[in-house]
């Protein structure tokens, strides 16, 4: 793995909020998702961009689910 967990979290959050969108997931949730996915997806040769591209759809879905739950509650 040619990157750190922290850099993956920062990059994922940046991609989720590129157009000024609000991050609906907590940083703790993103952190826990990255921790769970790193051993499953990452290997020693994997670059940060490759990892982020692979897990971004999963994190986007979780973020959208939180947004939906909040909207339903209002």
C-alpha positions as CSV (number, residue, x, y, z in Angstrom):
1,X,0.0,0.0,0.0
2,X,1.6,3.2,-1.2
3,X,-0.6,5.5,0.9
4,X,-1.9,5.9,4.4
5,X,-5.4,5.4,5.8
6,X,-5.5,9.1,6.6
7,X,-4.7,10.1,3.1
8,X,-7.4,7.8,1.8
9,X,-10.0,9.3,4.1
10,X,-9.0,12.9,3.1
11,X,-9.2,12.0,-0.6
12,X,-12.6,10.3,-0.2
13,X,-14.1,13.2,1.7
14,X,-12.7,15.6,-0.9
15,X,-14.3,13.7,-3.7
16,X,-17.6,13.5,-1.8
17,X,-17.7,17.3,-1.4
18,X,-16.1,18.5,-4.6
19,X,-19.1,20.7,-5.7
20,X,-19.7,22.1,-2.3
21,X,-22.0,19.3,-1.2
22,X,-22.4,18.6,2.5
23,X,-20.8,15.5,3.8
24,X,-23.7,13.5,5.4
25,X,-21.5,10.7,6.8
26,X,-19.5,11.5,9.9
27,X,-15.7,11.4,9.6
28,X,-15.9,8.5,12.0
29,X,-18.1,6.5,9.6
30,X,-15.8,7.2,6.7
31,X,-12.8,6.2,8.9
32,X,-14.5,2.9,9.9
33,X,-15.4,2.1,6.3
34,X,-11.8,2.7,5.1
35,X,-10.5,0.6,8.0
36,X,-12.8,-2.3,6.9
37,X,-12.1,-2.0,3.2
38,X,-8.3,-1.6,3.3
39,X,-7.5,-5.2,4.1
40,X,-10.0,-6.4,1.6
41,X,-9.1,-4.3,-1.4
42,X,-5.6,-2.8,-0.9
43,X,-2.3,-4.5,-1.6
44,X,1.3,-3.4,-1.4
45,X,1.4,-2.0,-5.0
46,X,-2.0,-0.2,-4.8
47,X,-1.9,3.6,-5.3
48,X,-4.2,6.0,-3.5
49,X,-6.1,6.9,-6.6
50,X,-6.8,3.2,-7.4
51,X,-8.1,2.5,-3.9
52,X,-10.3,5.6,-3.8
53,X,-11.8,4.8,-7.2
54,X,-12.7,1.3,-6.0
55,X,-14.3,2.3,-2.7
56,X,-15.9,5.6,-3.7
57,X,-19.1,4.0,-4.9
58,X,-19.5,2.3,-1.6
59,X,-18.9,5.4,0.4
60,X,-21.2,7.5,-1.9
61,X,-24.0,5.0,-1.3
62,X,-23.6,5.2,2.4
63,X,-23.5,9.0,2.2
64,X,-26.7,9.1,0.1
65,X,-28.4,6.7,2.5
66,X,-27.7,9.0,5.5
67,X,-28.9,12.0,3.4
68,X,-32.1,10.2,2.6
69,X,-32.7,9.1,6.2
70,X,-32.3,12.7,7.4
71,X,-34.6,14.0,4.7
72,X,-37.2,11.3,5.7
73,X,-37.0,12.4,9.3
74,X,-37.7,16.0,8.5
